[in-house]
Amino acid sequence: MRALKASELTELSEEELAGKAADLKGELFKLRFQAATGQLDNPMRIRDVKRDIARVKTVLRMRELAAGGDGR
């Protein structure tokens, strides 16, 4: 699976982004479990998934700030 691009994420709705974040968190959990049991084939995938989660959260936060909410 390839890394997500921020330009691709900006085209998604907030619901789709939230779903994507949930999917990525589930994948990260599975990868961490595989790493703990010694079954992980590609350890770099953990880094990629963490970065994808950060990209999704960044796009969501940018939209929140653009809408005028400071989140506090």
Secondary structure, DSSP 4 states (H G I P E B T S, - for coil): -PPP-HHHHTTS-HHHHHHHHHHHHHHHHHHHHHHHHT--S-THHHHHHHHHHHHHHHHHHHHHHHTT----
